[in-house]
Amino acid sequence: MEKPEILKRLTRQLRGKGDKEPSKNALIYLRKFGIIEQDSLKLTEKGKKRNEMSPGERAKDRASKYGGRKNDPSDYVYDAKTNQATLRYGKTR
C-alpha cells in the first residue's frame, strides 16, 4: 500500500527538523490524532479530509481549534515560511 500524502509531508517536515526517526514518528503522530488507522496505512475519515487540505488550510484549522478563541479558520492569515496561521488584526470573538 502506498503511503498517504499527509504521511509523506509530515515525514519530510520531521526530517527537516533533524528527527532521527521521521517515518516512525510521523506514523505515531498521525495515528495518535486519528488521521491514519492503527493497524494499517489507511486514512480515517478525518485523515481523508486533512489529506485534501492545503498546508494553509491545515494551519488555519489548527489555529482556530487550539487558539483559545472561537474563531473561524477564515479569520486567520497563513505564513508559508513558518507554516503557522495567525489571527487577522481586529478579529476577536
DSSP file (Angstrom, degrees, kcal/mol; ACC not computed):
  #  RESIDUE AA STRUCTURE BP1 BP2  ACC     N-H-->O    O-->H-N    N-H-->O    O-->H-N    TCO  KAPPA ALPHA  PHI   PSI    X-CA   Y-CA   Z-CA
    1    1 A M              0   0    0      0, 0.0     2,-0.1     0, 0.0    41,-0.0   0.000 360.0 360.0 360.0 134.7    0.0    0.0    0.0
    2    2 A E        -     0   0    0      1,-0.1    39,-0.0     0, 0.0     0, 0.0  -0.460 360.0-104.3 -74.9 145.6    1.3    3.4   -0.9
    3    3 A K        -     0   0    0     -2,-0.1    -1,-0.1     1,-0.1    39,-0.1  -0.452  37.9-109.8 -68.7 138.3    1.9    6.0    1.8
    4    4 A P    >>  -     0   0    0      0, 0.0     4,-1.9     0, 0.0     3,-0.7  -0.359  25.6-117.2 -64.6 150.4   -0.7    8.7    2.1
    5    5 A E  H 3> S+     0   0    0      1,-0.2     4,-2.7     2,-0.2     5,-0.2   0.856 114.0  58.6 -58.4 -37.6    0.5   12.2    1.0
    6    6 A I  H 3> S+     0   0    0      1,-0.2     4,-2.1     2,-0.2    -1,-0.2   0.855 106.1  49.2 -63.5 -33.9   -0.1   13.6    4.6
    7    7 A L  H <> S+     0   0    0     -3,-0.7     4,-2.3     2,-0.2    -1,-0.2   0.898 110.8  49.8 -70.2 -41.4    2.3   11.0    5.9
    8    8 A K  H  X S+     0   0    0     -4,-1.9     4,-2.2     2,-0.2    -2,-0.2   0.924 111.6  49.0 -61.5 -44.3    4.9   11.8    3.3
    9    9 A R  H  X S+     0   0    0     -4,-2.7     4,-2.3     1,-0.2    -2,-0.2   0.935 112.5  46.1 -63.0 -47.1    4.6   15.5    4.1
   10   10 A L  H  X S+     0   0    0     -4,-2.1     4,-2.6     1,-0.2     5,-0.2   0.887 110.5  54.0 -65.4 -37.6    5.0   15.1    7.9
   11   11 A T  H  X S+     0   0    0     -4,-2.3     4,-2.5     2,-0.2    -1,-0.2   0.925 109.6  48.1 -60.6 -44.3    7.9   12.7    7.4
   12   12 A R  H  X S+     0   0    0     -4,-2.2     4,-2.4     2,-0.2    -2,-0.2   0.910 111.6  50.5 -62.5 -41.9    9.7   15.4    5.3
   13   13 A Q  H  X S+     0   0    0     -4,-2.3     4,-1.2     2,-0.2    -2,-0.2   0.930 112.4  45.6 -62.6 -45.2    8.9   18.1    7.9
   14   14 A L  H  <>S+     0   0    0     -4,-2.6     5,-2.6     1,-0.2     3,-0.3   0.893 111.7  51.9 -66.1 -39.4   10.3   15.9   10.7
   15   15 A R  H ><5S+     0   0    0     -4,-2.5     3,-1.6     1,-0.2    -1,-0.2   0.912 107.7  53.3 -61.6 -41.7   13.4   15.0    8.7
   16   16 A G  H 3<5S+     0   0    0     -4,-2.4    -1,-0.2     1,-0.3    -2,-0.2   0.768 105.8  53.6 -64.1 -26.5   14.0   18.7    8.0
   17   17 A K  T 3<5S-     0   0    0     -4,-1.2    -1,-0.3    -3,-0.3    -2,-0.2   0.401 124.3-103.7 -89.0   2.1   13.8   19.4   11.8
   18   18 A G  T < 5 +     0   0    0     -3,-1.6    -3,-0.2     1,-0.2    -2,-0.1   0.638  58.0 168.7  88.9  14.5   16.5   16.8   12.4
   19   19 A D      < -     0   0    0     -5,-2.6    -1,-0.2     1,-0.1    -2,-0.0  -0.395  30.7-146.0 -61.0 134.8   14.3   14.0   13.7
   20   20 A K  S    S+     0   0    0      1,-0.3    -1,-0.1     2,-0.1    -5,-0.1   0.741  94.8  27.8 -78.0 -23.6   16.3   10.8   13.9
   21   21 A E  S  > S+     0   0    0      1,-0.1     4,-2.5    -7,-0.1    -1,-0.3  -0.523  71.7 160.2-133.6  67.0   13.3    8.5   13.0
   22   22 A P  H  > S+     0   0    0      0, 0.0     4,-2.3     0, 0.0     5,-0.2   0.865  73.1  49.5 -62.7 -39.9   11.0   10.7   10.9
   23   23 A S  H  > S+     0   0    0      2,-0.2     4,-1.9     1,-0.2     5,-0.2   0.941 115.1  43.7 -64.5 -47.4    9.0    7.9    9.3
   24   24 A K  H  > S+     0   0    0      1,-0.2     4,-2.2     2,-0.2    -1,-0.2   0.933 116.6  46.1 -63.6 -47.4    8.3    6.2   12.5
   25   25 A N  H  X S+     0   0    0     -4,-2.5     4,-2.4     1,-0.2    -1,-0.2   0.846 110.0  53.6 -68.8 -34.5    7.5    9.3   14.5
   26   26 A A  H  X S+     0   0    0     -4,-2.3     4,-2.6    -5,-0.3     5,-0.2   0.922 110.3  47.7 -64.1 -43.4    5.2   10.7   11.7
   27   27 A L  H  X S+     0   0    0     -4,-1.9     4,-2.1    -5,-0.2     5,-0.2   0.909 111.7  49.9 -64.5 -42.5    3.2    7.5   11.7
   28   28 A I  H  X S+     0   0    0     -4,-2.2     4,-2.4     2,-0.2    -2,-0.2   0.933 112.8  47.4 -60.3 -46.7    2.9    7.5   15.5
   29   29 A Y  H  X S+     0   0    0     -4,-2.4     4,-1.8     1,-0.2    -2,-0.2   0.935 112.4  47.8 -61.4 -49.2    1.7   11.1   15.5
   30   30 A L  H  <>S+     0   0    0     -4,-2.6     5,-3.1     1,-0.2     6,-1.1   0.841 113.8  47.5 -66.5 -33.2   -0.8   10.6   12.7
   31   31 A R  H ><5S+     0   0    0     -4,-2.1     3,-1.5    -5,-0.2    -1,-0.2   0.898 108.2  55.7 -71.4 -39.8   -2.2    7.5   14.4
   32   32 A K  H 3<5S+     0   0    0     -4,-2.4    -2,-0.2     1,-0.3    -1,-0.2   0.874 111.3  44.1 -58.5 -38.3   -2.4    9.3   17.8
   33   33 A F  T 3<5S-     0   0    0     -4,-1.8    -1,-0.3    -5,-0.1    -2,-0.2   0.249 118.2-109.2 -95.8  13.1   -4.5   12.1   16.3
   34   34 A G  T < 5S+     0   0    0     -3,-1.5    13,-0.5     2,-0.2    12,-0.3   0.782  84.7 119.3  72.3  28.2   -6.8    9.7   14.3
   35   35 A I  S   <S+     0   0    0     -5,-3.1     9,-2.1     1,-0.3     2,-0.4   0.813  76.9  31.7 -91.6 -36.7   -5.5   10.6   10.9
   36   36 A I  B    S-A   43   0A   0     -6,-1.1    -1,-0.3     7,-0.3     7,-0.2  -0.961  94.1-103.9-123.6 140.2   -4.3    7.0   10.0
   37   37 A E    >   -     0   0    0      5,-3.0     3,-0.9    -2,-0.4    -6,-0.1  -0.234  32.3-116.8 -61.2 151.6   -5.9    3.8   11.2
   38   38 A Q  T 3  S+     0   0    0      1,-0.2    -1,-0.1    -7,-0.1    -7,-0.1   0.837 106.7  34.0 -62.0 -38.5   -3.9    2.0   14.0
   39   39 A D  T 3  S+     0   0    0      3,-0.0     2,-0.3     2,-0.0    -1,-0.2   0.214 122.0  25.4-108.9  16.5   -3.1   -1.2   12.1
   40   40 A S  S <  S-     0   0    0     -3,-0.9    -4,-0.0     2,-0.2     0, 0.0  -0.868  80.5-101.6-155.1-172.5   -2.6    0.0    8.6
   41   41 A L  S    S+     0   0    0     -2,-0.3     2,-0.3    -5,-0.1   -34,-0.1   0.187  75.7 126.8-103.6  13.4   -1.7    3.0    6.4
   42   42 A K        -     0   0    0      1,-0.1    -5,-3.0   -39,-0.1    -2,-0.2  -0.535  61.4-121.6 -76.6 134.6   -5.3    3.6    5.6
   43   43 A L  B     -A   36   0A   0     -2,-0.3    -7,-0.3    -7,-0.2    -8,-0.1  -0.486  19.4-133.8 -73.7 142.8   -6.6    7.1    6.2
   44   44 A T     >  -     0   0    0     -9,-2.1     4,-2.4    -2,-0.2     5,-0.2  -0.293  36.6 -94.8 -78.8 176.6   -9.6    7.6    8.6
   45   45 A E  H  > S+     0   0    0      2,-0.2     4,-1.8     1,-0.2     5,-0.1   0.924 131.8  48.6 -60.4 -43.0  -12.5    9.9    7.5
   46   46 A K  H  > S+     0   0    0    -12,-0.3     4,-2.3     1,-0.2    -1,-0.2   0.910 110.6  52.0 -60.7 -42.3  -10.8   12.7    9.4
   47   47 A G  H  > S+     0   0    0    -13,-0.5     4,-2.5     1,-0.2    -2,-0.2   0.864 105.3  54.4 -63.1 -38.2   -7.5   11.8    7.7
   48   48 A K  H  X S+     0   0    0     -4,-2.4     4,-1.2     2,-0.2    -1,-0.2   0.907 110.0  47.2 -63.2 -41.4   -9.1   12.0    4.3
   49   49 A K  H  X S+     0   0    0     -4,-1.8     4,-0.7     1,-0.2     3,-0.3   0.935 115.1  44.7 -64.9 -46.5  -10.4   15.5    4.9
   50   50 A R  H >< S+     0   0    0     -4,-2.3     3,-0.7     1,-0.2    -2,-0.2   0.855 108.6  57.7 -68.1 -34.5   -7.0   16.7    6.3
   51   51 A N  H 3< S+     0   0    0     -4,-2.5    -1,-0.2     1,-0.2    -2,-0.2   0.821 105.7  50.9 -64.3 -31.2   -5.1   15.0    3.4
   52   52 A E  H 3< S+     0   0    0     -4,-1.2    -1,-0.2    -3,-0.3    -2,-0.2   0.647  94.0  94.8 -80.8 -16.3   -7.2   17.0    0.9
   53   53 A M  S << S-     0   0    0     -3,-0.7    -3,-0.0    -4,-0.7    -4,-0.0  -0.408  76.5-121.2 -76.6 151.6   -6.4   20.3    2.7
   54   54 A S     >  -     0   0    0     -2,-0.1     4,-2.4     1,-0.1     5,-0.2  -0.420  34.0-102.1 -78.6 165.8   -3.6   22.6    1.6
   55   55 A P  H  > S+     0   0    0      0, 0.0     4,-2.4     0, 0.0     5,-0.2   0.890 124.8  51.7 -56.7 -38.5   -0.9   23.4    4.2
   56   56 A G  H  > S+     0   0    0      2,-0.2     4,-2.5     1,-0.2     5,-0.2   0.899 108.5  49.8 -65.3 -41.3   -2.5   26.8    4.7
   57   57 A E  H  > S+     0   0    0      2,-0.2     4,-2.3     1,-0.2    -1,-0.2   0.901 111.8  48.5 -64.8 -40.7   -5.9   25.3    5.3
   58   58 A R  H  X S+     0   0    0     -4,-2.4     4,-2.6     2,-0.2    -2,-0.2   0.918 111.9  49.0 -65.7 -42.0   -4.5   22.9    7.8
   59   59 A A  H  X S+     0   0    0     -4,-2.4     4,-2.5     2,-0.2    26,-0.4   0.914 112.8  47.1 -63.9 -43.1   -2.6   25.7    9.7
   60   60 A K  H  X S+     0   0    0     -4,-2.5     4,-2.3     2,-0.2    -1,-0.2   0.895 112.2  50.8 -65.1 -39.7   -5.7   27.9    9.8
   61   61 A D  H  X S+     0   0    0     -4,-2.3     4,-1.6    -5,-0.2    -2,-0.2   0.920 111.5  47.6 -63.3 -44.7   -7.8   24.9   11.0
   62   62 A R  H  X S+     0   0    0     -4,-2.6     4,-2.7     1,-0.2     3,-0.2   0.941 112.7  48.9 -60.6 -48.0   -5.3   24.1   13.8
   63   63 A A  H  X S+     0   0    0     -4,-2.5     4,-1.3     1,-0.2    -1,-0.2   0.883 110.0  50.8 -62.2 -39.4   -5.1   27.8   14.9
   64   64 A S  H  < S+     0   0    0     -4,-2.3     7,-0.5     1,-0.2    -1,-0.2   0.829 116.1  42.2 -69.4 -30.2   -8.9   28.1   15.0
   65   65 A K  H  < S+     0   0    0     -4,-1.6     3,-0.3    -3,-0.2    -2,-0.2   0.870 127.5  27.2 -81.4 -39.0   -9.2   25.0   17.1
   66   66 A Y  H  < S+     0   0    0     -4,-2.7    -2,-0.2    -5,-0.2    -3,-0.2   0.295  91.8  95.5-111.7   9.1   -6.4   25.5   19.5
   67   67 A G  S  < S-     0   0    0     -4,-1.3    -1,-0.2     2,-0.3    -3,-0.1   0.523  93.5-116.0 -81.0  -5.3   -6.0   29.3   19.6
   68   68 A G  S    S+     0   0    0      1,-0.3     2,-0.3    -3,-0.3    -4,-0.1   0.430  87.0  86.7  86.6  -2.9   -8.1   29.7   22.7
   69   69 A R  S    S-     0   0    0     -5,-0.1     2,-1.2     2,-0.1    -1,-0.3  -0.849  84.1-115.1-124.1 162.6  -10.8   31.7   20.9
   70   70 A K        +     0   0    0     -2,-0.3     2,-0.3    -3,-0.1    -5,-0.1  -0.685  60.0 147.4 -98.5  80.9  -13.9   30.6   19.0
   71   71 A N        -     0   0    0     -2,-1.2    -4,-0.1    -7,-0.5    -2,-0.1  -0.820  49.3-115.3-115.3 154.2  -12.8   31.9   15.5
   72   72 A D    >   -     0   0    0     -2,-0.3     3,-2.5     1,-0.1     4,-0.1  -0.582  30.8-115.7 -79.6 146.8  -13.5   30.7   12.1
   73   73 A P  G >  S+     0   0    0      0, 0.0     3,-1.6     0, 0.0    -1,-0.1   0.810 115.6  65.5 -54.6 -28.6  -10.5   29.4   10.1
   74   74 A S  G 3  S+     0   0    0      1,-0.3   -13,-0.0   -13,-0.0   -14,-0.0   0.619  86.5  71.4 -70.7  -9.8  -11.1   32.3    7.6
   75   75 A D  G <  S+     0   0    0     -3,-2.5    13,-3.1   -15,-0.1     2,-0.3   0.442  91.1  79.7 -79.9   0.3  -10.2   34.7   10.5
   76   76 A Y  E <   -B   87   0B   0     -3,-1.6     2,-0.4    11,-0.2    11,-0.2  -0.755  68.6-142.9-113.2 155.7   -6.6   33.7   10.2
   77   77 A V  E     -B   86   0B   0      9,-3.0     9,-2.5    -2,-0.3     2,-0.4  -0.956  20.6-136.1-115.6 134.1   -3.7   34.5    7.9
   78   78 A Y  E     -B   85   0B   0     -2,-0.4     2,-0.6     7,-0.2     7,-0.2  -0.738   8.8-159.7 -95.1 136.3   -1.3   31.8    6.8
   79   79 A D  E >>> -B   84   0B   0      5,-2.8     4,-1.7    -2,-0.4     5,-1.2  -0.945   1.3-164.5-113.7 108.1    2.5   32.3    6.7
   80   80 A A  T 345S+     0   0    0     -2,-0.6    -1,-0.1     1,-0.2     5,-0.0   0.785  85.4  62.4 -64.3 -28.4    4.1   29.8    4.4
   81   81 A K  T 345S+     0   0    0      1,-0.2    -1,-0.2     3,-0.1    -2,-0.0   0.872 120.0  23.6 -65.7 -36.5    7.6   30.5    5.8
   82   82 A T  T <45S-     0   0    0     -3,-0.7    -2,-0.2     2,-0.2    -1,-0.2   0.526  97.5-130.0-105.9  -8.6    6.6   29.3    9.3
   83   83 A N  T  <5 +     0   0    0     -4,-1.7     2,-0.3     1,-0.2    -3,-0.2   0.852  68.8 126.0  56.7  36.8    3.7   27.1    8.4
   84   84 A Q  E   < -B   79   0B   0     -5,-1.2    -5,-2.8   -22,-0.0     2,-0.4  -0.889  53.3-145.0-122.9 152.9    1.7   29.0   11.0
   85   85 A A  E     -B   78   0B   0    -26,-0.4     2,-0.3    -2,-0.3    -7,-0.2  -0.964  16.2-167.0-117.0 136.9   -1.6   30.8   11.0
   86   86 A T  E     -B   77   0B   0     -9,-2.5    -9,-3.0    -2,-0.4     2,-0.1  -0.906  31.4 -94.9-123.0 152.7   -2.2   34.0   13.0
   87   87 A L  E     -B   76   0B   0     -2,-0.3   -11,-0.2   -11,-0.2     3,-0.1  -0.390  44.5-111.2 -65.3 134.7   -5.4   35.8   13.8
   88   88 A R    >   -     0   0    0    -13,-3.1     3,-1.9     1,-0.1    -1,-0.1  -0.344  46.5 -86.2 -62.8 147.5   -6.1   38.7   11.5
   89   89 A Y  T 3  S+     0   0    0      1,-0.3    -1,-0.1    -3,-0.1     3,-0.1  -0.329 113.4  14.7 -56.6 130.4   -5.9   42.1   13.1
   90   90 A G  T 3  S+     0   0    0      1,-0.2     2,-0.8    -3,-0.1    -1,-0.3   0.451  90.9 127.6  85.5   1.7   -9.1   43.1   14.8
   91   91 A K    <   +     0   0    0     -3,-1.9     2,-0.3   -16,-0.1    -1,-0.2  -0.824  24.8 141.9 -97.2 111.1  -10.7   39.6   14.8
   92   92 A T              0   0    0     -2,-0.8   -23,-0.0    -3,-0.1   -21,-0.0  -0.994 360.0 360.0-143.0 145.8  -11.8   38.6   18.2
   93   93 A R              0   0    0     -2,-0.3    -1,-0.1   -22,-0.0    -2,-0.0   0.267 360.0 360.0-139.4 360.0  -14.9   36.6   19.4
